Amino acid sequence: MSAHTDRFVLERLPPRDEWPVMLYPSGSLHGSSPLNLVSLLLDQAMDKPWADNPLFCSPGQSLTYRQALAAVNQRVNLLHAHPGIQTGNRVLLRGSNSIGFALAWLAVVKAGLIAVPTMPLLRAKELCDIIDKTQPELAWCEASLADELCQAQSTRDVLRSVLLFNQSDNPDSVENLSAGLSTLAAASPTRGDDIALLALTSGTTGVPKAACHSHLDIWSACQAWPMHVLRSHQDDVVMGTPPLAFTFGLGGLLLFPMVAGARIFFPPPPLTAETMVQAMSQAQCTVCYTAPTFYRQMAAHIQPRSVPSLRICVSAGEALPQATRQIWQQASGVNLLDGIGATEMFHIFVSGSTENFKPGSLGKSVPGYEAKVLDANGHELPRGQTGRLAVRGPTGCKYLDDTRQHQYVQHGWNFPGDAVFQDDDGYFFYQSRADDMIVSSGYNIGGPEVEDALLQHPAVAECGVIGQADEARGMVVVAFCVLHPSYASSSDLVKALQEHVKQQLAPYKYPRIIRFLSSLPRTATGKLQRYKLRDLLTDD
């Protein structure tokens, strides 16, 4: 491996005066400290009680922490053998949630390279955009997902090499090329501020960005919400649906369990709500991560006795409707642990807890973070008034070469783009995305509260609510609904749903327009793409 360092990312970080204020505990590690994230997570696990406990499991395969370290080290040595590789080079990773993907991610970061995980559903054009943005030297790709990446590589000379994994019958696969290499490998001598991950936003606005997270950023996130709120332990079996390419999945389904010495089970794709519940039962899952939409779908297939081991269910990725919380609790017997996070902040920074739960709230600031509700001029609002959520802590937004840094970070605070209010007890309540607030006849209407009301009607399986410009009222509420199979769209059903909302909420909040769709546009992480709903209105 070359002694030189690729400075591509370092030269494209925002200037320091555009960074958010970073809050670190007194006496903790800092940016200039020697720190390799994977060394802390995996190498040091050899001195922990769980060194010989299972870490990764899937049907037909299991690796203990010690075996996983050996496999990661072999892959580190394979990376170091790549011609011309330098510390700081980017490695594009493409794969579904699997042991192979997890080992690849850990090896890249331990080797001092920068991981660029990509969603498995992306097509060649989208991969080209990411390659143009991040300039990866090489890619490791799951064999079953190679076609689109190879199409992208054929038009992008910067991507010099693509190696395939999860392909045991290919002598040139990552598994077979690394199998004969040493199981010993020293971690790259990285510092806290060295970038470990370029996290691509999931594109709810249609224009993804790359958030830069250092070894210290990610390690600090591992010491915050997982330690103070989740409090997992080495007897846990962790499962979920968010992709490892998404920071919600990367934290919940890889890094945070490793901090606790827990076991991670990767069920085989494709996953449906029914097969996920079956896999949870078979694996004796104790901790589950997924988005509200999937919890709602799984509720039809689970009963408290279905997964008796289940004790913690984490919901994040999008707003959690109260109706979904109730349906899941009634079906499973387990309450949902709600939290709000952001790719730019790496993971959850405001969260409920299992001890102090207030219905309808997001919870409070995670220890280590500060959160406030500010107006458009940056002044803190009184309790009960809706404004912009502002956050700072040991993680924060650092976009790669993106002018939108100025929008996200202002006066040292991160603005994730959420409209919230805070009650007298310090609990935060989500209203909407800040740019999705519907202002109709002078009233502020949050789309998620209308969605929650609609979801309480037996006809509605899913829904998305947006505002449409209106000459008389400024904006009107428009609802897009997916119906349960036993219901058919009709003008009578429209009226019934409107009356239902009027009974649940102040009458001015009811949707004046209701449209029925067979499905809602969502990202690969399950987030509703409201901009595509707005496009449907534009197309009319």
BAMARDO-551674 format. One record per residue (C-alpha): x, y, z; residue in three letters. Coordinates in steps of 0.5 Angstrom, whole numbers, plus 500, padded with zeros to 3 digits. Layout:
// residues N
XYZALA
...
***
This chain:
// residues 540
500500500MET
503507498SER
505511504ALA
502517500HIS
495520502THR
489521497ASP
487528499ARG
481528494PHE
476528500VAL
480533505LEU
481538500GLU
473538499ARG
471538506LEU
467545508PRO
472550511PRO
472549518ARG
468556520ASP
462552516GLU
463546520TRP
457546526PRO
460546533VAL
462539535MET
461538543LEU
465532546TYR
465530553PRO
471532557SER
477528557GLY
474524551SER
478523544LEU
479529539HIS
480530532GLY
488529532SER
488523537SER
490516534PRO
483513532LEU
481507527ASN
474506528LEU
474498526VAL
480497531SER
476500537LEU
470495535LEU
473489533LEU
480488534ASP
479490542GLN
473486542ALA
478480543MET
479483550ASP
472482551LYS
468477554PRO
464476547TRP
470475543ALA
468468541ASP
461469541ASN
457469534PRO
457476531LEU
454475524PHE
449470523CYS
445468516SER
442461514PRO
448457513GLY
453461516GLN
456464522SER
462468524LEU
464469531THR
468476533TYR
474472533ARG
473469526GLN
470476523ALA
476479525LEU
480474521ALA
476475515ALA
476482515VAL
484482516ASN
484478510GLN
480483506ARG
485488509VAL
491485506ASN
487484499LEU
486491499LEU
493493501HIS
495489495ALA
491493490HIS
496496485PRO
497504487GLY
492504493ILE
493510498GLN
490512504THR
484516503GLY
482513497ASN
474511496ARG
472504495VAL
465504493LEU
461498496LEU
454495493ARG
451490496GLY
444487500SER
445486507ASN
449480508SER
455478512ILE
459479506GLY
457486505PHE
459487513ALA
466484512LEU
467489506ALA
465495510TRP
469493516LEU
475492512ALA
475498508VAL
475503514VAL
480499518LYS
485499511ALA
485507512GLY
480507506LEU
474511505ILE
467507504ALA
462509499VAL
456505501PRO
451505495THR
443502495MET
442496492PRO
436498488LEU
440504484LEU
441504477ARG
447505472ALA
445512471LYS
445513479GLU
451510480LEU
455514475CYS
452520479ASP
456517485ILE
462515482ILE
462523479ASP
461525486LYS
466521490THR
471519485GLN
472511487PRO
479508485GLU
475501486LEU
469498488ALA
467491491TRP
460489489CYS
455483491GLU
455478485ALA
448479484SER
448486483LEU
454487478ALA
450488472ASP
448496473GLU
455497476LEU
459494470CYS
455499466GLN
457505470ALA
464503470GLN
464502462SER
463510462THR
467512468ARG
475511467ASP
476513474VAL
473506477LEU
479502475ARG
477495478SER
471492481VAL
471486485LEU
465481486LEU
463478493PHE
458473495ASN
460469490GLN
464462492SER
465459485ASP
468465482ASN
476464483PRO
477472483ASP
471473488SER
473477494VAL
472471498GLU
477467494ASN
482472493LEU
483473500SER
482466503ALA
490465502GLY
492471505LEU
494472512SER
489473518THR
493478521LEU
493486519ALA
494492523ALA
489497523ALA
491503519SER
494509523PRO
488514522THR
486520526ARG
480522529GLY
478527524ASP
480522518ASP
474521514ILE
472514514ALA
465514510LEU
461518505LEU
454517506ALA
449519501LEU
443522503THR
437517501SER
434523496GLY
427525499THR
428531495THR
431528489GLY
438531489VAL
443526494PRO
448529497LYS
455526500ALA
456527508ALA
463526510CYS
463522517HIS
470521520SER
472515525HIS
471520531LEU
464522528ASP
462515528ILE
465512534TRP
462518538SER
455516535ALA
457509538CYS
457512545GLN
451516545ALA
444513543TRP
446506543PRO
449507550MET
444512553HIS
438510550VAL
438503547LEU
443500552ARG
443493548SER
447487551HIS
451481549GLN
445477549ASP
442481544ASP
440478537VAL
439484532VAL
435484526MET
432489521GLY
431492514THR
434498513PRO
440497508PRO
447498511LEU
448503506ALA
444507510PHE
446510516THR
440508520PHE
442501518GLY
449501518LEU
449504526GLY
443499528GLY
445493524LEU
453493524LEU
456498529LEU
452499535PHE
451491536PRO
458491536MET
459496541VAL
455491546ALA
458485543GLY
451483541ALA
449478535ARG
447480528ILE
442476524PHE
442477516PHE
435474513PRO
436472506PRO
433477501PRO
428479499PRO
424480505LEU
416481506THR
413483512ALA
411476513GLU
418473512THR
421478516MET
417476522VAL
418468521GLN
426470521ALA
425474527MET
422468530SER
427463528GLN
433467530ALA
430469537GLN
430476535CYS
431481541THR
432488538VAL
429490531CYS
430496527TYR
425498521THR
421504518ALA
414505521PRO
411503514THR
414496515PHE
412495522TYR
405497520ARG
405491515GLN
409486520MET
403488525ALA
398483520ALA
403477521HIS
405478528ILE
402476535GLN
406477542PRO
407469542ARG
410469535SER
417472537VAL
417472545PRO
424474545SER
423481542LEU
424486547ARG
426493543ILE
423495537CYS
426501534VAL
423506529SER
426511525ALA
427514518GLY
421517517GLU
415520522ALA
412515526LEU
404516526PRO
401514533GLN
396510529ALA
402505527THR
405505534ARG
398503537GLN
397498531ILE
404495533TRP
404495540GLN
397491540GLN
399486535ALA
406485538SER
406487545GLY
412491544VAL
412499544ASN
416502539LEU
422506541LEU
422512536ASP
427517534GLY
429522529ILE
436522526GLY
439524519ALA
444522515THR
448528516GLU
448527523MET
450519522PHE
444517527HIS
439518532ILE
440525536PHE
433526539VAL
429519542SER
424517546GLY
426512552SER
423505554THR
423508561GLU
420515560ASN
415515554PHE
410520552LYS
405518547PRO
406522541GLY
413525542SER
419524539LEU
423524546GLY
428528548LYS
435530546SER
440524547VAL
445525552PRO
451528548GLY
447532544TYR
443539545GLU
437541541ALA
432547540LYS
427550537VAL
429556533LEU
425561529ASP
427564522ALA
432569525ASN
435564529GLY
432566536HIS
429560541GLU
422560541LEU
417559547PRO
415552549ARG
409550545GLY
411554539GLN
413550532THR
419552529GLY
426549526ARG
429544530LEU
436545531ALA
441540533VAL
449540535ARG
453535539GLY
459530537PRO
457529530THR
455534525GLY
454536518CYS
460536513LYS
458536506TYR
463534500LEU
464539496ASP
456542496ASP
454549497THR
448546501ARG
452546507GLN
450553508HIS
443551509GLN
444545513TYR
449549518VAL
448556521GLN
451559526HIS
454553529GLY
447549529TRP
445543524ASN
438544521PHE
436537519PRO
429540516GLY
424538521ASP
419543524ALA
417541531VAL
415544538PHE
417542545GLN
413542551ASP
414544558ASP
417538560ASP
422538554GLY
419533550TYR
420534542PHE
413533538PHE
414532530TYR
410537526GLN
413536519SER
419537514ARG
420544515ALA
419545507ASP
413541507ASP
409545512MET
402547509ILE
399554510VAL
392554509SER
388560510SER
393562515GLY
393556519TYR
399551519ASN
398544518ILE
403538519GLY
402533513GLY
404527518PRO
398529523GLU
393528517VAL
396522515GLU
396519522ASP
388521522ALA
387517515LEU
391511517LEU
386510523GLN
381509518HIS
380502516PRO
380503509ALA
387506508VAL
393502508ALA
398508507GLU
398515505CYS
402521504GLY
399528505VAL
402535501ILE
400542500GLY
397544493GLN
397552491ALA
390555492ASP
388562490GLU
383562495ALA
387559501ARG
394560499GLY
394552500MET
390546500VAL
391539503VAL
392534498VAL
392526501ALA
394520496PHE
392514499CYS
393507498VAL
387502500LEU
387496503HIS
385490498PRO
378490501SER
376497499TYR
375500492ALA
376508491SER
369512490SER
367519491SER
363516497ASP
369513500LEU
373520499VAL
367524503LYS
368518508ALA
375519509LEU
374527509GLN
369526515GLU
373521519HIS
379527519VAL
374532521LYS
372528527GLN
380526529GLN
383533528LEU
380541527ALA
376541521PRO
380546517TYR
386540517LYS
381535513TYR
384534506PRO
380537500ARG
383533495ILE
384525496ILE
387521490ARG
388514490PHE
394510488LEU
396503488SER
403505491SER
407511494LEU
413513491PRO
419511497ARG
426511497THR
430505498ALA
430506505THR
422507506GLY
422514506LYS
416517503LEU
418522497GLN
413528497ARG
417531491TYR
414526487LYS
407527490LEU
408534488ARG
410532481ASP
403528480LEU
400534481LEU
404538476THR
403533471ASP
395534472ASP
***
